[in-house]
Amino acid sequence: MIRLTDISRGAYICGQAVTSGTRRDVTTWRERHDEAVRKQQAAQAAYQEATDERALALIAGAEELGSQAAVARELGVKTPSVNQAIRAYQKKTE
């Protein structure tokens, strides 16, 4: 009969292998999944915040330089990318 403490391969703990199966330091697949979902949500929120900050900076640049085209030239990007970022932000905040 195999005891629960006899483990032929290491258990998974947040990227580490352990030989003991007696402690509650082993994470389950559901716990790892839930943690990954939390990380994805945090990353998405950070991305959205950065996108909004970029759009606000582009709007300020357009006011300072006089046009979105001038902002695009200054940044070395194409005008439609500046226009699209600003429109997306304006649509979101309406």
Helices and strands as residue ranges (DSSP letters): E 11-13, E 16-18, H 29-65, H 68-75, H 79-93
